[in-house]
Amino acid sequence: MKVHLKTAVAQDYLKVFNSFDEQLFRKLAPPYPKLKLIRFDGSEPGDVVEVELQTGFKSFRWTSLITDRSITDTEAYFIDQGQELPPPLRQWHHKHLVTKHGNGAIIHDIITYSTGFKLLDLLMYPLMRLQFGMRKPVYRRMFGKV
């Protein structure tokens, strides 16, 4: 299943892209489940990001490997690929893309996920849109509203 969310911001795409660091990662964390950051190497290929999802009754590990990164004159991206995922997820691919848009930028969260069951993927779709939609006000606060 694929989710693609876009947020227009006022700052230059390279400035925005280069701000994807541990501080921004913490600000983007959803209110639930609570995230405990265990490891944050960065956004270069080979870097690892590991969190513990704390639901209040059980904790789950989520480990992602940065598998690709590219910067051109019009866009920049990095990809995190799920290595250890919480149930019911079996596959996770998240492209963090920032494209040039006039004097500003558009931040794209392009997520491809699978539970292994099409019906469950469909049921999770609204939750994914909601969880990643919560990033929009953070992006606008950090990089300026268009």
N, CA, C and O of each residue as an XYZ file, in Angstrom:
584
protein
N       0.858     -1.156      0.000
C       0.000      0.000      0.000
C       0.909      1.225      0.000
O       1.974      1.214      0.617
N       0.487      2.278     -0.693
C       1.306      3.481     -0.812
C       0.559      4.700     -0.290
O      -0.615      4.906     -0.598
N       1.259      5.503      0.505
C       0.750      6.775      1.023
C       1.729      7.847      0.569
O       2.938      7.708      0.752
N       1.200      8.923     -0.028
C       2.059     10.023     -0.479
C       1.456     11.329      0.035
O       0.406     11.771     -0.432
N       2.137     11.935      1.002
C       1.697     13.210      1.568
C       2.667     14.303      1.150
O       3.879     14.090      1.108
N       2.118     15.485      0.839
C       2.934     16.619      0.401
C       2.664     17.818      1.303
O       1.522     18.091      1.675
N       3.746     18.534      1.649
C       3.621     19.748      2.443
C       4.471     20.837      1.808
O       5.687     20.690      1.682
N       3.834     21.922      1.411
C       4.558     23.066      0.852
C       5.090     23.924      1.994
O       4.367     24.229      2.943
N       6.367     24.312      1.893
C       7.002     25.154      2.904
C       7.747     26.297      2.218
O       7.984     26.265      1.010
N       8.112     27.305      3.009
C       8.662     28.544      2.456
C      10.177     28.520      2.232
O      10.687     29.352      1.482
N      10.901     27.606      2.850
C      12.360     27.624      2.754
C      12.875     26.827      1.560
O      12.174     25.979      1.007
N      14.109     27.117      1.178
C      14.792     26.447      0.078
C      14.885     24.940      0.320
O      15.087     24.496      1.450
N      14.738     24.169     -0.741
C      14.689     22.716     -0.613
C      15.952     22.129      0.015
O      15.861     21.160      0.768
N      17.120     22.686     -0.275
C      18.341     22.137      0.320
C      18.438     22.443      1.805
O      18.909     21.615      2.585
N      17.990     23.636      2.198
C      17.991     23.969      3.616
C      17.042     23.036      4.367
O      17.362     22.553      5.454
N      15.880     22.790      3.779
C      14.912     21.876      4.383
C      15.508     20.477      4.471
O      15.485     19.857      5.534
N      16.040     19.980      3.362
C      16.582     18.622      3.335
C      17.693     18.439      4.360
O      17.746     17.420      5.048
N      18.568     19.411      4.461
C      19.690     19.312      5.389
C      19.261     19.445      6.848
O      20.084     19.271      7.746
N      18.002     19.748      7.096
C      17.474     19.844      8.455
C      16.921     18.524      8.973
O      16.492     18.436     10.124
N      16.929     17.502      8.129
C      16.438     16.189      8.566
C      17.504     15.545      9.455
O      18.321     14.741      9.007
N      17.461     15.928     10.720
C      18.430     15.450     11.702
C      17.686     14.885     12.913
O      16.463     14.752     12.897
N      18.432     14.560     13.944
C      17.821     13.965     15.135
C      16.810     14.908     15.786
O      15.763     14.466     16.261
N      17.118     16.194     15.808
C      16.200     17.166     16.424
C      14.853     17.180     15.692
O      13.802     17.149     16.332
N      14.880     17.227     14.358
C      13.629     17.212     13.594
C      12.923     15.869     13.767
O      11.700     15.830     13.897
N      13.667     14.783     13.770
C      13.074     13.458     13.964
C      12.255     13.426     15.251
O      11.135     12.915     15.263
N      12.807     13.967     16.328
C      12.108     13.987     17.615
C      10.841     14.840     17.544
O       9.818     14.486     18.129
N      10.912     15.958     16.829
C       9.738     16.836     16.710
C       8.625     16.195     15.879
O       7.446     16.486     16.080
N       9.004     15.329     14.953
C       8.028     14.680     14.072
C       7.358     13.463     14.704
O       6.408     12.918     14.143
N       7.839     13.041     15.850
C       7.280     11.853     16.512
C       5.808     12.079     16.856
O       5.454     13.131     17.389
N       4.962     11.119     16.559
C       3.537     11.262     16.879
C       3.308     11.185     18.388
O       4.156     10.670     19.117
N       2.176     11.689     18.857
C       1.900     11.620     20.292
C       1.683     10.189     20.790
O       1.949      9.884     21.952
N       1.201      9.316     19.905
C       1.004      7.910     20.273
C       1.265      7.039     19.057
O       0.805      7.377     17.966
N       1.968      5.959     19.196
C       2.640      5.523     20.418
C       3.855      6.395     20.700
O       4.426      6.997     19.791
N       4.238      6.455     21.954
C       5.397      7.235     22.360
C       6.644      6.562     21.798
O       6.782      5.340     21.844
N       7.554      7.386     21.266
C       8.789      6.859     20.704
C       9.955      7.108     21.657
O      10.155      8.223     22.137
N      10.703      6.069     21.915
C      11.961      6.207     22.649
C      13.066      6.000     21.618
O      13.214      4.909     21.068
N      13.837      7.046     21.363
C      14.912      6.956     20.376
C      16.093      6.198     20.981
O      16.629      6.584     22.020
N      16.479      5.131     20.325
C      17.587      4.307     20.791
C      18.859      4.615     20.008
O      19.954      4.662     20.569
N      18.698      4.823     18.707
C      19.863      5.085     17.851
C      19.435      5.961     16.683
O      18.402      5.720     16.058
N      20.242      6.980     16.393
C      20.012      7.832     15.234
C      21.373      8.170     14.639
O      22.088      9.030     15.153
N      21.722      7.489     13.558
C      23.015      7.727     12.915
C      22.975      8.898     11.945
O      23.980      9.587     11.771
N      21.832      9.134     11.309
C      21.717     10.188     10.302
C      20.951      9.692      9.096
O      20.154      8.759      9.195
N      21.195     10.322      7.949
C      20.438      9.983      6.747
C      21.328      9.643      5.555
O      20.959      9.872      4.403
N      22.490      9.103      5.845
C      23.394      8.632      4.794
C      23.217      7.121      4.622
O      22.885      6.431      5.586
N      23.432      6.596      3.414
C      23.339      5.142      3.236
C      24.212      4.398      4.250
O      25.379      4.730      4.455
N      23.620      3.395      4.870
C      24.300      2.624      5.897
C      23.961      3.083      7.308
O      24.203      2.353      8.268
N      23.403      4.286      7.448
C      22.995      4.779      8.763
C      21.781      3.996      9.251
O      20.987      3.491      8.457
N      21.653      3.907     10.571
C      20.561      3.173     11.200
C      19.790      4.112     12.125
O      20.373      4.936     12.830
N      18.471      3.968     12.103
C      17.600      4.649     13.054
C      16.809      3.557     13.764
O      16.158      2.726     13.131
N      16.882      3.580     15.094
C      16.203      2.552     15.877
C      15.393      3.230     16.976
O      15.897      4.076     17.715
N      14.122      2.836     17.063
C      13.244      3.362     18.100
C      12.531      2.218     18.805
O      12.449      1.095     18.308
N      12.025      2.547     19.969
C      11.158      1.637     20.698
C       9.794      2.309     20.757
O       9.667      3.415     21.281
N       8.780      1.648     20.223
C       7.412      2.149     20.286
C       6.821      1.711     21.610
O       6.720      0.516     21.886
N       6.430      2.671     22.428
C       5.889      2.369     23.750
C       4.389      2.620     23.737
O       3.943      3.767     23.691
N       3.611      1.540     23.778
C       2.157      1.643     23.675
C       1.471      1.818     25.022
O       0.276      2.109     25.080
N       2.220      1.641     26.102
C       1.631      1.725     27.433
C       1.472      0.351     28.059
O       1.448      0.217     29.283
N       1.363     -0.669     27.219
C       1.263     -2.029     27.754
C       2.322     -2.950     27.157
O       2.645     -3.983     27.743
N       2.856     -2.589     26.014
C       3.893     -3.398     25.375
C       4.762     -2.474     24.527
O       4.287     -1.476     23.985
N       6.030     -2.821     24.424
C       6.966     -2.052     23.596
C       7.381     -2.884     22.388
O       7.466     -4.110     22.451
N       7.639     -2.181     21.286
C       8.044     -2.828     20.045
C       9.249     -2.100     19.468
O       9.326     -0.873     19.532
N      10.182     -2.848     18.910
C      11.342     -2.263     18.247
C      11.013     -1.958     16.795
O      10.281     -2.695     16.134
N      11.571     -0.852     16.316
C      11.483     -0.486     14.906
C      12.870     -0.029     14.507
O      13.376      0.970     15.019
N      13.477     -0.757     13.600
C      14.814     -0.415     13.113
C      14.743     -0.208     11.614
O      14.223     -1.050     10.881
N      15.272      0.923     11.166
C      15.322      1.223      9.742
C      16.762      1.478      9.318
O      17.564      2.032     10.069
N      17.063      1.062      8.106
C      18.366      1.264      7.501
C      18.212      2.284      6.378
O      17.306      2.172      5.553
N      19.094      3.274      6.346
C      19.085      4.230      5.240
C      19.767      3.536      4.068
O      20.937      3.161      4.147
N      19.017      3.370      2.977
C      19.517      2.580      1.851
C      19.924      3.410      0.648
O      20.658      2.922     -0.212
N      19.464      4.660      0.565
C      19.760      5.474     -0.612
C      19.639      6.944     -0.241
O      18.903      7.313      0.673
N      20.377      7.773     -0.968
C      20.346      9.229     -0.759
C      20.823      9.866     -2.054
O      21.750      9.377     -2.698
N      20.166     10.982     -2.431
C      20.548     11.678     -3.656
C      20.204     13.153     -3.535
O      19.195     13.518     -2.933
N      21.049     13.994     -4.109
C      20.807     15.441     -4.157
C      21.084     15.906     -5.576
O      22.161     15.665     -6.122
N      20.085     16.587     -6.177
C      20.250     17.163     -7.514
C      19.922     18.656     -7.435
O      19.714     19.197     -6.350
N      19.880     19.305     -8.584
C      19.568     20.739     -8.645
C      18.111     21.039     -8.335
O      17.762     22.196     -8.099
N      17.257     20.034     -8.330
C      15.827     20.278     -8.124
C      15.196     19.464     -7.001
O      14.071     19.748     -6.589
N      15.910     18.451     -6.499
C      15.339     17.618     -5.446
C      16.434     16.925     -4.641
O      17.585     16.812     -5.063
N      16.021     16.472     -3.470
C      16.921     15.697     -2.607
C      16.063     14.678     -1.865
O      14.918     14.953     -1.507
N      16.634     13.502     -1.643
C      15.875     12.486     -0.906
C      16.812     11.527     -0.200
O      17.994     11.414     -0.528
N      16.242     10.837      0.785
C      16.859      9.651      1.353
C      15.750      8.656      1.629
O      14.589      9.028      1.798
N      16.121      7.394      1.671
C      15.147      6.319      1.854
C      15.502      5.531      3.099
O      16.646      5.117      3.288
N      14.488      5.330      3.957
C      14.683      4.406      5.073
C      13.859      3.150      4.813
O      12.677      3.204      4.474
N      14.529      2.036      4.984
C      13.946      0.724      4.717
C      13.841     -0.027      6.047
O      14.835     -0.191      6.755
N      12.634     -0.481      6.380
C      12.428     -1.195      7.626
C      13.209     -2.491      7.685
O      13.188     -3.276      6.737
N      13.900     -2.721      8.798
C      14.659     -3.951      9.029
C      13.972     -4.811     10.085
O      13.738     -6.002      9.878
N      13.657     -4.196     11.203
C      12.892     -4.848     12.273
C      11.647     -3.994     12.476
O      11.745     -2.816     12.821
N      10.485     -4.586     12.263
C       9.242     -3.827     12.269
C       8.284     -4.348     13.338
O       8.290     -5.532     13.675
N       7.460     -3.439     13.864
C       6.443     -3.883     14.827
C       5.287     -4.560     14.088
O       5.009     -4.238     12.932
N       4.625     -5.486     14.750
C       3.459     -6.084     14.111
C       2.366     -5.029     13.954
O       2.250     -4.151     14.809
N       1.583     -5.083     12.918
C       1.498     -6.139     11.916
C       2.353     -5.873     10.676
O       2.222     -6.590      9.684
N       3.229     -4.855     10.706
C       4.007     -4.525      9.512
C       5.020     -5.613      9.175
O       5.662     -6.193     10.051
N       5.139     -5.868      7.869
C       6.142     -6.816      7.369
C       7.129     -6.133      6.440
O       8.276     -6.562      6.315
N       6.673     -5.051      5.778
C       7.546     -4.305      4.860
C       7.331     -2.811      5.079
O       6.217     -2.359      5.341
N       8.432     -2.050      4.965
C       8.389     -0.602      5.145
C       9.445      0.046      4.264
O      10.613     -0.340      4.295
N       9.028      1.034      3.480
C       9.909      1.801      2.602
C       9.419      3.239      2.674
O       8.283      3.525      2.297
N      10.262      4.145      3.153
C       9.864      5.543      3.325
C      10.859      6.433      2.591
O      12.028      6.532      2.964
N      10.365      7.074      1.542
C      11.189      8.025      0.793
C      10.891      9.418      1.322
O       9.759      9.896      1.242
N      11.919     10.067      1.863
C      11.840     11.444      2.354
C      12.353     12.312      1.211
O      13.562     12.451      1.025
N      11.441     12.889      0.453
C      11.791     13.652     -0.740
C      11.468     15.121     -0.517
O      10.397     15.464     -0.017
N      12.412     15.993     -0.895
C      12.182     17.438     -0.832
C      12.461     17.984     -2.223
O      13.569     17.847     -2.742
N      11.443     18.609     -2.827
C      11.584     19.138     -4.178
C      11.556     20.659     -4.166
O      10.901     21.284     -3.331
N      12.265     21.222     -5.091
C      12.295     22.673     -5.272
C      10.926     23.110     -5.790
O      10.348     22.465     -6.665
N      10.419     24.206     -5.244
C       9.111     24.705     -5.667
C       9.148     26.229     -5.573
O       8.861     26.797     -4.520
N       9.501     26.884     -6.671
C       9.665     28.337     -6.643
C      10.791     28.698     -5.686
O      11.893     28.158     -5.779
N      10.505     29.620     -4.762
C      11.495     29.991     -3.743
C      11.413     29.084     -2.517
O      12.226     29.196     -1.599
N      10.438     28.193     -2.506
C      10.247     27.294     -1.374
C      10.491     25.853     -1.764
O      11.285     25.552     -2.656
N       9.792     24.975     -1.080
C       9.980     23.543     -1.310
C       8.691     22.794     -1.014
O       7.779     23.313     -0.370
N       8.640     21.578     -1.494
C       7.574     20.654     -1.125
C       8.232     19.443     -0.483
O       9.131     18.825     -1.053
N       7.762     19.121      0.718
C       8.247     17.936      1.419
C       7.274     16.804      1.114
O       6.069     16.926      1.335
N       7.810     15.719      0.612
C       7.011     14.537      0.279
C       7.366     13.419      1.250
O       8.539     13.081      1.413
N       6.373     12.857      1.882
C       6.534     11.614      2.631
C       5.878     10.545      1.778
O       4.654     10.509      1.651
N       6.693      9.673      1.191
C       6.191      8.624      0.310
C       6.457      7.292      1.001
O       7.595      6.827      1.068
N       5.401      6.695      1.508
C       5.517      5.489      2.318
C       4.869      4.322      1.583
O       3.730      4.412      1.126
N       5.608      3.237      1.481
C       5.072      1.989      0.950
C       5.201      0.957      2.067
O       6.291      0.724      2.588
N       4.087      0.348      2.424
C       4.085     -0.603      3.537
C       3.236     -1.818      3.190
O       2.398     -1.781      2.290
N       3.476     -2.893      3.927
C       2.669     -4.093      3.756
C       2.632     -4.870      5.063
O       3.618     -4.955      5.795
N       1.476     -5.426      5.325
C       1.301     -6.324      6.464
C       1.311     -7.776      5.981
O       1.390     -8.712      6.776
N       1.229     -7.937      4.673
C       1.108     -9.276      4.104
C      -0.337     -9.649      3.824
O      -0.614    -10.681      3.214
N      -1.270     -8.791      4.279
C      -2.701     -9.011      4.075
C      -3.328     -7.746      3.496
O      -3.358     -6.705      4.153
N      -3.824     -7.838      2.277
C      -4.369     -6.677      1.565
C      -5.452     -5.962      2.371
O      -5.460     -4.732      2.430
N      -6.357     -6.702      2.986
C      -7.432     -6.093      3.760
C      -6.875     -5.299      4.947
O      -7.329     -4.188      5.218
N      -5.907     -5.861      5.642
C      -5.303     -5.160      6.769
C      -4.541     -3.921      6.288
O      -4.560     -2.887      6.957
N      -3.875     -4.016      5.144
C      -3.210     -2.842      4.559
C      -4.218     -1.726      4.336
O      -3.954     -0.568      4.661
N      -5.372     -2.074      3.781
C      -6.426     -1.081      3.532
C      -6.957     -0.489      4.835
O      -7.210      0.713      4.912
N      -7.125     -1.319      5.848
C      -7.614     -0.836      7.138
C      -6.605      0.098      7.814
O      -6.990      1.010      8.545
N      -5.322     -0.136      7.567
C      -4.281      0.702      8.164
C      -4.073      2.025      7.427
O      -3.475      2.953      7.972
N      -4.562      2.110      6.196
C      -4.329      3.297      5.368
C      -4.764      4.602      6.057
O      -3.975      5.547      6.085
N      -5.971      4.695      6.610
C      -6.349      5.957      7.275
C      -5.443      6.292      8.463
O      -5.149      7.462      8.707
N      -5.008      5.285      9.189
C      -4.100      5.509     10.313
C      -2.756      6.057      9.825
O      -2.200      6.974     10.430
N      -2.242      5.498      8.741
C      -0.975      5.986      8.173
C      -1.104      7.435      7.725
O      -0.217      8.250      7.979
N      -2.209      7.756      7.058
C      -2.424      9.147      6.616
C      -2.512     10.074      7.828
O      -1.966     11.177      7.809
N      -3.186      9.636      8.858
C      -3.326     10.448     10.065
C      -1.978     10.636     10.754
O      -1.602     11.762     11.077
N      -1.248      9.546     10.983
C       0.045      9.627     11.679
C       1.020     10.527     10.931
O       1.667     11.376     11.544
N       1.133     10.356      9.623
C       2.086     11.160      8.865
C       1.528     12.539      8.530
O       2.290     13.472      8.278
N       0.213     12.671      8.525
C      -0.403     13.988      8.361
C      -0.075     14.915      9.519
O      -0.068     16.136      9.359
N       0.195     14.340     10.686
C       0.567     15.147     11.849
C       1.914     15.846     11.662
O       2.256     16.744     12.430
N       2.659     15.450     10.671
C       3.941     16.094     10.390
C       3.763     17.466      9.728
O       4.616     18.342      9.866
N       2.656     17.644      9.015
C       2.455     18.884      8.258
C       2.590     20.144      9.113
O       3.343     21.038      8.728
N       1.900     20.263     10.258
C       2.070     21.481     11.057
C       3.492     21.651     11.598
O       3.963     22.776     11.763
N       4.166     20.553     11.868
C       5.555     20.637     12.339
C       6.440     21.179     11.218
O       7.258     22.071     11.442
N       6.273     20.637     10.011
C       7.039     21.124      8.863
C       6.787     22.622      8.653
O       7.728     23.387      8.439
N       5.537     23.030      8.712
C       5.203     24.449      8.478
C       5.772     25.345      9.567
O       6.236     26.450      9.288
N       5.738     24.870     10.806
C       6.308     25.640     11.919
C       7.828     25.779     11.747
O       8.390     26.849     11.981
N       8.474     24.701     11.341
C       9.928     24.696     11.206
C      10.417     25.448      9.979
O      11.434     26.139     10.039
N       9.701     25.318      8.865
C      10.211     25.818      7.584
C       9.362     26.920      6.962
O       9.660     27.373      5.857
N       8.328     27.352      7.635
C       7.504     28.456      7.157
C       6.329     28.004      6.315
O       6.436     27.125      5.460
N       5.218     28.635      6.590
C       3.981     28.332      5.877
C       3.975     29.083      4.542
O       4.410     30.232      4.466
N       3.484     28.430      3.508
C       3.384     29.070      2.184
C       2.047     29.753      2.077
O       1.742     30.357      1.049
